[in-house]
Amino acid sequence: MKMHDVQAALCTSDLGNEMMRLIARLFPICRSITGKGFRDTLTILQELIPLQVHEVPTGTLVFDWTVPKEWNIRDAYIKNSSGERVIDFQKCNLHVVGYSLPVRKRVSLDELKAHLFTLPEYPDWIPYRTAYYKEDWGFCLSHNHFLALTDETYDVCIDASLETGHLSYGEYYLPGRTENEILISCHACHPSLCNDNLSGIALSAFLAKFLRTHSLRYSYRFLFIPGTIGSITWLALNEKAAARVTHGLVVAGVGDPGKMTYKKSRRGNAEIDRAVAHVLQHSGAPYEVIDFFPYGYDERQYCSPGFDLAVGCLMRTPHGRYPEYHTSADNLNLVRPECLENSFGIYLTVLRVLEGNFKFSATHPKCEPQLGKRGLYAAIGGSTDSAKKQLAMLWVLNLCDGQNRLLDIAERANIHFDVIKDLADLLVDHNLLKAGP
Ligand code: ZN
């Protein structure tokens, strides 16, 4: 079955709900950039795809960085003077600042306050905070909860360890007909946050599951990594593979109801940039394309000047531009199955463009070939858009000069790539086009 026949079938499938079920299952796990939560997440993903799990030892030098100590947490709480847990990690893992040092002591309210983080502008939400690369401890709580803390002293406990161990990441390599690779990368290092982290994980995993049953031109590499340190580690240990990355996408924030947003690669006019812009332009829905900037997700590392890979970031609402971002409100209610499924469809259409973007040459380049006698009007006639298809066929015949690729033609004719590709296939069947220059 061709990739786009399958996509038509997907429209009636349960894909959005399947992704949602995976997200709901991963949601309670306390992930961080290292540790058991990250590993448990990879183990669950291995039920869907044969993910290879890599373990990189603490202290490994990766360019200008060092693989950090491994962080694991079992329990944490703040108890009031009556011995009641007023903050309980078991109820919400966002309560503990990620990478907090272990602590167990009695503190005054004033001392405690120096370690508490709230969001006064959203007084019911718990913020998400981390203390990577600085050894400290802290708790996050809703502002209303904070205002209710009135005892003179509290017992704080963070039963965690920060020790020599490993940084784990998941990798799935799917070989295609060529060694040139398409990189699909997502961060998987956030605890109970849905859109930021889990939506990208779910979309990447289901994309990998889908592609592995298809014959592919490109080889694909899926990475499930801790943000920043994960991509730096992978790039440092895989410079040869990185050189084969022809196109790539960082998958993040793909489940919220906002419009699609594409952040271009540093190159700005790479084939991936043009393919995504084309697909979004013809998607029939609002979208935004923004230029590269050196902040955001792992595209920062893939697009560092020493690599300058053609990797963009395809998301819905960008990080920091929705109030729920990095708070307890980025939960199972923010992410919607239909938005996940819509994002999946956009990703698949982009990959279809990359897979099918070949050059063709017209076999009758001197004047138009006679289409009627070959039955080609009949082949595309009968449908309401047959006039459009006729014009598209003329564009294909005219621009297939061995120089243009099909995406060049789709852009210049302002016609969806899929239409151009189908007509090119039809013209090849009728010996009016041949592959290559
Ligand atoms: Zn984040």
Boltz pocket constraint, residues with backbone or C-beta under 6 A from the ligand:
constraints:
  - pocket:
      binder: B
      contacts: [[A, 190], [A, 196], [A, 326]]
      max_distance: 6.0
